[in-house]
Structure formats: C-alpha cells, structure tokens
Amino acid sequence: MAALLEEIRSGAFAREWAEEVARGAPRLAEAVTRAAADPIEAARVSAVGGGAVAGERPGESRKALSKN
C-alpha cells in the first residue's frame, strides 16, 4: 500500500496513465473486456436488469459516457 501511495505522490501513476491514454488505452480496453467476461458481471446484469449501470441510459455505452 505504501508503494502505491508513493507512485501517486511522485506522479509516476499519472505519467503511466497519460502514456496509456496517448497509446489509445489498450490496457484499459483489455481490462474492460476481461471484466465484462467475469461471472460477477453476469450476476450484476441479472440483478440490475438490462445491464445498465448507475448513470447509464439504455443503449448508451460506458465509453460514450466517459467522453461527456
């Protein structure tokens, strides 16, 4: 935990993610894909109904929401 806090304080975390975004965020896209395939996501969809998450309008992707 201390090492993670130091990454944030030093700015290393921000630099890493700025580079990730500049490359088109491939690691983030892969993480989203893995999360969508996780069994807990099927349970969330079942519980929420329709798959919407808080703040998401039907038919609107999370990616679209992140650009607002």
Backbone as XML, in Angstrom:
<?xml version="1.0"?>
<chain id="A" units="angstrom">
  <residue number="1" name="MET">
    <atom name="N" x="0.828" y="-1.188" z="0.000"/>
    <atom name="CA" x="0.000" y="0.000" z="0.000"/>
    <atom name="C" x="0.874" y="1.254" z="0.000"/>
  </residue>
  <residue number="2" name="ALA">
    <atom name="N" x="1.938" y="1.224" z="0.751"/>
    <atom name="CA" x="2.840" y="2.376" z="0.807"/>
    <atom name="C" x="3.483" y="2.630" z="-0.556"/>
  </residue>
  <residue number="3" name="ALA">
    <atom name="N" x="3.822" y="1.556" z="-1.272"/>
    <atom name="CA" x="4.445" y="1.706" z="-2.591"/>
    <atom name="C" x="3.456" y="2.345" z="-3.574"/>
  </residue>
  <residue number="4" name="LEU">
    <atom name="N" x="2.196" y="1.958" z="-3.492"/>
    <atom name="CA" x="1.176" y="2.552" z="-4.365"/>
    <atom name="C" x="0.998" y="4.034" z="-4.070"/>
  </residue>
  <residue number="5" name="LEU">
    <atom name="N" x="0.971" y="4.380" z="-2.792"/>
    <atom name="CA" x="0.844" y="5.783" z="-2.413"/>
    <atom name="C" x="2.030" y="6.592" z="-2.927"/>
  </residue>
  <residue number="6" name="GLU">
    <atom name="N" x="3.215" y="6.012" z="-2.877"/>
    <atom name="CA" x="4.402" y="6.706" z="-3.368"/>
    <atom name="C" x="4.324" y="6.923" z="-4.880"/>
  </residue>
  <residue number="7" name="GLU">
    <atom name="N" x="3.776" y="5.947" z="-5.622"/>
    <atom name="CA" x="3.588" y="6.115" z="-7.075"/>
    <atom name="C" x="2.684" y="7.306" z="-7.363"/>
  </residue>
  <residue number="8" name="ILE">
    <atom name="N" x="1.655" y="7.454" z="-6.545"/>
    <atom name="CA" x="0.726" y="8.572" z="-6.735"/>
    <atom name="C" x="1.407" y="9.883" z="-6.373"/>
  </residue>
  <residue number="9" name="ARG">
    <atom name="N" x="2.051" y="9.906" z="-5.243"/>
    <atom name="CA" x="2.715" y="11.141" z="-4.785"/>
    <atom name="C" x="3.813" y="11.597" z="-5.730"/>
  </residue>
  <residue number="10" name="SER">
    <atom name="N" x="4.557" y="10.649" z="-6.288"/>
    <atom name="CA" x="5.681" y="11.007" z="-7.159"/>
    <atom name="C" x="5.239" y="11.438" z="-8.556"/>
  </residue>
  <residue number="11" name="GLY">
    <atom name="N" x="3.985" y="11.129" z="-8.894"/>
    <atom name="CA" x="3.493" y="11.447" z="-10.229"/>
    <atom name="C" x="3.694" y="10.318" z="-11.217"/>
  </residue>
  <residue number="12" name="ALA">
    <atom name="N" x="4.317" y="9.213" z="-10.789"/>
    <atom name="CA" x="4.566" y="8.082" z="-11.686"/>
    <atom name="C" x="3.263" y="7.485" z="-12.204"/>
  </residue>
  <residue number="13" name="PHE">
    <atom name="N" x="2.275" y="7.379" z="-11.334"/>
    <atom name="CA" x="0.980" y="6.824" z="-11.739"/>
    <atom name="C" x="0.340" y="7.694" z="-12.824"/>
  </residue>
  <residue number="14" name="ALA">
    <atom name="N" x="0.343" y="8.996" z="-12.639"/>
    <atom name="CA" x="-0.247" y="9.918" z="-13.618"/>
    <atom name="C" x="0.494" y="9.839" z="-14.951"/>
  </residue>
  <residue number="15" name="ARG">
    <atom name="N" x="1.815" y="9.760" z="-14.909"/>
    <atom name="CA" x="2.601" y="9.656" z="-16.146"/>
    <atom name="C" x="2.282" y="8.355" z="-16.873"/>
  </residue>
  <residue number="16" name="GLU">
    <atom name="N" x="2.188" y="7.253" z="-16.117"/>
    <atom name="CA" x="1.886" y="5.954" z="-16.714"/>
    <atom name="C" x="0.537" y="5.977" z="-17.431"/>
  </residue>
  <residue number="17" name="TRP">
    <atom name="N" x="-0.476" y="6.558" z="-16.785"/>
    <atom name="CA" x="-1.797" y="6.581" z="-17.406"/>
    <atom name="C" x="-1.896" y="7.597" z="-18.525"/>
  </residue>
  <residue number="18" name="ALA">
    <atom name="N" x="-1.141" y="8.667" z="-18.467"/>
    <atom name="CA" x="-1.107" y="9.616" z="-19.580"/>
    <atom name="C" x="-0.518" y="8.928" z="-20.809"/>
  </residue>
  <residue number="19" name="GLU">
    <atom name="N" x="0.518" y="8.128" z="-20.606"/>
    <atom name="CA" x="1.114" y="7.367" z="-21.712"/>
    <atom name="C" x="0.122" y="6.327" z="-22.238"/>
  </residue>
  <residue number="20" name="GLU">
    <atom name="N" x="-0.599" y="5.680" z="-21.339"/>
    <atom name="CA" x="-1.610" y="4.694" z="-21.722"/>
    <atom name="C" x="-2.675" y="5.352" z="-22.614"/>
  </residue>
  <residue number="21" name="VAL">
    <atom name="N" x="-3.157" y="6.499" z="-22.211"/>
    <atom name="CA" x="-4.180" y="7.211" z="-22.986"/>
    <atom name="C" x="-3.607" y="7.631" z="-24.342"/>
  </residue>
  <residue number="22" name="ALA">
    <atom name="N" x="-2.377" y="8.085" z="-24.370"/>
    <atom name="CA" x="-1.747" y="8.500" z="-25.626"/>
    <atom name="C" x="-1.631" y="7.336" z="-26.611"/>
  </residue>
  <residue number="23" name="ARG">
    <atom name="N" x="-1.516" y="6.108" z="-26.097"/>
    <atom name="CA" x="-1.442" y="4.912" z="-26.949"/>
    <atom name="C" x="-2.823" y="4.390" z="-27.326"/>
  </residue>
  <residue number="24" name="GLY">
    <atom name="N" x="-3.875" y="5.069" z="-26.894"/>
    <atom name="CA" x="-5.231" y="4.615" z="-27.207"/>
    <atom name="C" x="-5.824" y="3.726" z="-26.132"/>
  </residue>
  <residue number="25" name="ALA">
    <atom name="N" x="-5.212" y="3.674" z="-24.982"/>
    <atom name="CA" x="-5.682" y="2.940" z="-23.807"/>
    <atom name="C" x="-5.890" y="1.439" z="-24.049"/>
  </residue>
  <residue number="26" name="PRO">
    <atom name="N" x="-4.924" y="0.737" z="-24.658"/>
    <atom name="CA" x="-5.112" y="-0.692" z="-24.912"/>
    <atom name="C" x="-5.209" y="-1.529" z="-23.638"/>
  </residue>
  <residue number="27" name="ARG">
    <atom name="N" x="-4.447" y="-1.184" z="-22.614"/>
    <atom name="CA" x="-4.520" y="-1.951" z="-21.356"/>
    <atom name="C" x="-5.873" y="-1.759" z="-20.695"/>
  </residue>
  <residue number="28" name="LEU">
    <atom name="N" x="-6.391" y="-0.538" z="-20.735"/>
    <atom name="CA" x="-7.701" y="-0.266" z="-20.158"/>
    <atom name="C" x="-8.784" y="-1.035" z="-20.912"/>
  </residue>
  <residue number="29" name="ALA">
    <atom name="N" x="-8.711" y="-1.032" z="-22.245"/>
    <atom name="CA" x="-9.693" y="-1.761" z="-23.054"/>
    <atom name="C" x="-9.651" y="-3.254" z="-22.732"/>
  </residue>
  <residue number="30" name="GLU">
    <atom name="N" x="-8.464" y="-3.802" z="-22.572"/>
    <atom name="CA" x="-8.328" y="-5.225" z="-22.224"/>
    <atom name="C" x="-8.920" y="-5.501" z="-20.843"/>
  </residue>
  <residue number="31" name="ALA">
    <atom name="N" x="-8.697" y="-4.609" z="-19.898"/>
    <atom name="CA" x="-9.255" y="-4.788" z="-18.553"/>
    <atom name="C" x="-10.779" y="-4.743" z="-18.581"/>
  </residue>
  <residue number="32" name="VAL">
    <atom name="N" x="-11.342" y="-3.866" z="-19.384"/>
    <atom name="CA" x="-12.802" y="-3.775" z="-19.510"/>
    <atom name="C" x="-13.354" y="-5.054" z="-20.135"/>
  </residue>
  <residue number="33" name="THR">
    <atom name="N" x="-12.661" y="-5.568" z="-21.147"/>
    <atom name="CA" x="-13.080" y="-6.812" z="-21.793"/>
    <atom name="C" x="-13.038" y="-7.974" z="-20.806"/>
  </residue>
  <residue number="34" name="ARG">
    <atom name="N" x="-11.957" y="-8.072" z="-20.030"/>
    <atom name="CA" x="-11.848" y="-9.146" z="-19.022"/>
    <atom name="C" x="-12.943" y="-9.012" z="-17.980"/>
  </residue>
  <residue number="35" name="ALA">
    <atom name="N" x="-13.218" y="-7.797" z="-17.548"/>
    <atom name="CA" x="-14.254" y="-7.579" z="-16.531"/>
    <atom name="C" x="-15.629" y="-7.963" z="-17.068"/>
  </residue>
  <residue number="36" name="ALA">
    <atom name="N" x="-15.903" y="-7.660" z="-18.319"/>
    <atom name="CA" x="-17.201" y="-7.994" z="-18.917"/>
    <atom name="C" x="-17.413" y="-9.490" z="-19.001"/>
  </residue>
  <residue number="37" name="ALA">
    <atom name="N" x="-16.319" y="-10.247" z="-19.124"/>
    <atom name="CA" x="-16.406" y="-11.703" z="-19.236"/>
    <atom name="C" x="-16.441" y="-12.398" z="-17.880"/>
  </residue>
  <residue number="38" name="ASP">
    <atom name="N" x="-16.262" y="-11.656" z="-16.806"/>
    <atom name="CA" x="-16.234" y="-12.248" z="-15.469"/>
    <atom name="C" x="-17.637" y="-12.664" z="-15.034"/>
  </residue>
  <residue number="39" name="PRO">
    <atom name="N" x="-17.776" y="-13.800" z="-14.360"/>
    <atom name="CA" x="-19.093" y="-14.257" z="-13.907"/>
    <atom name="C" x="-19.821" y="-13.246" z="-13.015"/>
  </residue>
  <residue number="40" name="ILE">
    <atom name="N" x="-19.105" y="-12.435" z="-12.296"/>
    <atom name="CA" x="-19.769" y="-11.457" z="-11.429"/>
    <atom name="C" x="-20.530" y="-10.438" z="-12.276"/>
  </residue>
  <residue number="41" name="GLU">
    <atom name="N" x="-20.060" y="-10.189" z="-13.506"/>
    <atom name="CA" x="-20.759" y="-9.253" z="-14.393"/>
    <atom name="C" x="-22.114" y="-9.824" z="-14.799"/>
  </residue>
  <residue number="42" name="ALA">
    <atom name="N" x="-22.185" y="-11.131" z="-15.064"/>
    <atom name="CA" x="-23.471" y="-11.758" z="-15.389"/>
    <atom name="C" x="-24.427" y="-11.613" z="-14.207"/>
  </residue>
  <residue number="43" name="ALA">
    <atom name="N" x="-23.910" y="-11.758" z="-12.994"/>
    <atom name="CA" x="-24.741" y="-11.593" z="-11.802"/>
    <atom name="C" x="-25.217" y="-10.149" z="-11.677"/>
  </residue>
  <residue number="44" name="ARG">
    <atom name="N" x="-24.346" y="-9.200" z="-11.979"/>
    <atom name="CA" x="-24.730" y="-7.785" z="-11.912"/>
    <atom name="C" x="-25.834" y="-7.484" z="-12.916"/>
  </residue>
  <residue number="45" name="VAL">
    <atom name="N" x="-25.668" y="-7.990" z="-14.140"/>
    <atom name="CA" x="-26.675" y="-7.765" z="-15.177"/>
    <atom name="C" x="-28.006" y="-8.357" z="-14.739"/>
  </residue>
  <residue number="46" name="SER">
    <atom name="N" x="-27.958" y="-9.550" z="-14.159"/>
    <atom name="CA" x="-29.176" y="-10.202" z="-13.683"/>
    <atom name="C" x="-29.841" y="-9.382" z="-12.575"/>
  </residue>
  <residue number="47" name="ALA">
    <atom name="N" x="-29.047" y="-8.863" z="-11.676"/>
    <atom name="CA" x="-29.582" y="-8.104" z="-10.545"/>
    <atom name="C" x="-30.120" y="-6.742" z="-10.967"/>
  </residue>
  <residue number="48" name="VAL">
    <atom name="N" x="-29.427" y="-6.080" z="-11.875"/>
    <atom name="CA" x="-29.804" y="-4.733" z="-12.292"/>
    <atom name="C" x="-30.919" y="-4.788" z="-13.334"/>
  </residue>
  <residue number="49" name="GLY">
    <atom name="N" x="-30.890" y="-5.802" z="-14.176"/>
    <atom name="CA" x="-31.877" y="-5.921" z="-15.241"/>
    <atom name="C" x="-31.509" y="-5.049" z="-16.417"/>
  </residue>
  <residue number="50" name="GLY">
    <atom name="N" x="-31.312" y="-5.633" z="-17.545"/>
    <atom name="CA" x="-30.972" y="-4.875" z="-18.738"/>
    <atom name="C" x="-29.520" y="-4.490" z="-18.837"/>
  </residue>
  <residue number="51" name="GLY">
    <atom name="N" x="-28.779" y="-4.690" z="-17.804"/>
    <atom name="CA" x="-27.350" y="-4.439" z="-17.856"/>
    <atom name="C" x="-26.926" y="-3.019" z="-17.587"/>
  </residue>
  <residue number="52" name="ALA">
    <atom name="N" x="-27.852" y="-2.099" z="-17.357"/>
    <atom name="CA" x="-27.476" y="-0.707" z="-17.139"/>
    <atom name="C" x="-26.780" y="-0.526" z="-15.794"/>
  </residue>
  <residue number="53" name="VAL">
    <atom name="N" x="-25.837" y="0.368" z="-15.760"/>
    <atom name="CA" x="-25.185" y="0.750" z="-14.507"/>
    <atom name="C" x="-25.661" y="2.142" z="-14.144"/>
  </residue>
  <residue number="54" name="ALA">
    <atom name="N" x="-25.437" y="2.543" z="-12.931"/>
    <atom name="CA" x="-25.884" y="3.860" z="-12.466"/>
    <atom name="C" x="-25.393" y="4.949" z="-13.409"/>
  </residue>
  <residue number="55" name="GLY">
    <atom name="N" x="-26.296" y="5.793" z="-13.844"/>
    <atom name="CA" x="-25.935" y="6.905" z="-14.703"/>
    <atom name="C" x="-25.922" y="6.577" z="-16.182"/>
  </residue>
  <residue number="56" name="GLU">
    <atom name="N" x="-26.076" y="5.296" z="-16.531"/>
    <atom name="CA" x="-26.055" y="4.892" z="-17.935"/>
    <atom name="C" x="-27.471" y="4.822" z="-18.468"/>
  </residue>
  <residue number="57" name="ARG">
    <atom name="N" x="-27.689" y="5.444" z="-19.606"/>
    <atom name="CA" x="-29.004" y="5.399" z="-20.238"/>
    <atom name="C" x="-29.076" y="4.178" z="-21.147"/>
  </residue>
  <residue number="58" name="PRO">
    <atom name="N" x="-30.232" y="3.550" z="-21.277"/>
    <atom name="CA" x="-30.359" y="2.377" z="-22.142"/>
    <atom name="C" x="-29.823" y="2.661" z="-23.537"/>
  </residue>
  <residue number="59" name="GLY">
    <atom name="N" x="-29.017" y="1.735" z="-24.034"/>
    <atom name="CA" x="-28.450" y="1.879" z="-25.370"/>
    <atom name="C" x="-27.200" y="2.730" z="-25.436"/>
  </residue>
  <residue number="60" name="GLU">
    <atom name="N" x="-26.776" y="3.282" z="-24.323"/>
    <atom name="CA" x="-25.602" y="4.151" z="-24.325"/>
    <atom name="C" x="-24.435" y="3.402" z="-23.696"/>
  </residue>
  <residue number="61" name="SER">
    <atom name="N" x="-23.308" y="3.366" z="-24.384"/>
    <atom name="CA" x="-22.165" y="2.626" z="-23.880"/>
    <atom name="C" x="-21.436" y="3.407" z="-22.788"/>
  </residue>
  <residue number="62" name="ARG">
    <atom name="N" x="-20.694" y="2.686" z="-21.982"/>
    <atom name="CA" x="-19.872" y="3.327" z="-20.947"/>
    <atom name="C" x="-18.823" y="4.211" z="-21.596"/>
  </residue>
  <residue number="63" name="LYS">
    <atom name="N" x="-18.295" y="3.758" z="-22.747"/>
    <atom name="CA" x="-17.291" y="4.554" z="-23.439"/>
    <atom name="C" x="-17.868" y="5.907" z="-23.849"/>
  </residue>
  <residue number="64" name="ALA">
    <atom name="N" x="-19.098" y="5.915" z="-24.356"/>
    <atom name="CA" x="-19.734" y="7.173" z="-24.739"/>
    <atom name="C" x="-19.898" y="8.074" z="-23.522"/>
  </residue>
  <residue number="65" name="LEU">
    <atom name="N" x="-20.268" y="7.486" z="-22.401"/>
    <atom name="CA" x="-20.456" y="8.279" z="-21.178"/>
    <atom name="C" x="-19.149" y="8.908" z="-20.718"/>
  </residue>
  <residue number="66" name="SER">
    <atom name="N" x="-18.028" y="8.203" z="-20.908"/>
    <atom name="CA" x="-16.757" y="8.706" z="-20.426"/>
    <atom name="C" x="-16.288" y="9.923" z="-21.205"/>
  </residue>
  <residue number="67" name="LYS">
    <atom name="N" x="-16.861" y="10.181" z="-22.391"/>
    <atom name="CA" x="-16.457" y="11.325" z="-23.198"/>
    <atom name="C" x="-17.249" y="12.571" z="-22.846"/>
  </residue>
  <residue number="68" name="ASN">
    <atom name="N" x="-18.244" y="12.443" z="-21.972"/>
    <atom name="CA" x="-19.075" y="13.598" z="-21.603"/>
    <atom name="C" x="-18.401" y="14.440" z="-20.584"/>
  </residue>
</chain>
